[in-house]
Amino acid sequence: MRIFLIGFMGSGKTTLGKQLAKKLGYQFVDQDTLIEERLKMSVGDIFATYGESCFRTEERDVLLSFETSINLVISTGGGTPCFFDNIGIMNNLGCSIYLKADPKTLANRLKNSQNTRPLIRGKSKQELFEYISEKLFEREPFYNQATISIQAINLTVADIILVLNESLKLPSKT
């Protein structure tokens, strides 16, 4: 089984993904880290040097590389489901879980990591909130195509496993 965690940056994909993979006995993969390893530069440098379209192409290539892997929890980039037919690919390869959070929560979570996230670097608190609100509005039609949607506020791995078990009838490893 491949489990793709999707949602806006700051929704908890990496943090919860690592915990979920450990609990299920799966391998954890961070899509952005794989891209950084492939191109031997940070996401910020990829954006600055090659632009967003290069990054989005790399995202898709990495996504397709999961086709032969099993027992993975994949933390995707926040924009991954919104380009090409990536959400369809994820749903065909496994289960996608949308970690849903409101703009205020996301802005609070992201305010201290702006320097490491190229799309929000240098934004004031108000600009950050407005950017998140706008992008979330644009991306929600893609995020809402996920196999499962779950509120990311106060979300635990146990909550995710419960929803997975109910939705997909997974064997329990808890």
Buried (B, 14 or more C-beta within 10 A) or exposed (E): BBBBBBBBBBBBBBBBBBBBBEBBEBEBBBBBBBBBEEBEBBBBEBBEEBEEEBBBEBBBEBBEEBEEEEEBBBBBBBBBBBBBEBBEBBBEBBBBBBBBBBBEBBBBBBBEEBEEBBBBEEBEEEEBBBBBBEBBEEBBEBBEBBBBBBEBEEBEBEBBBBBBBEEEEBEEEE
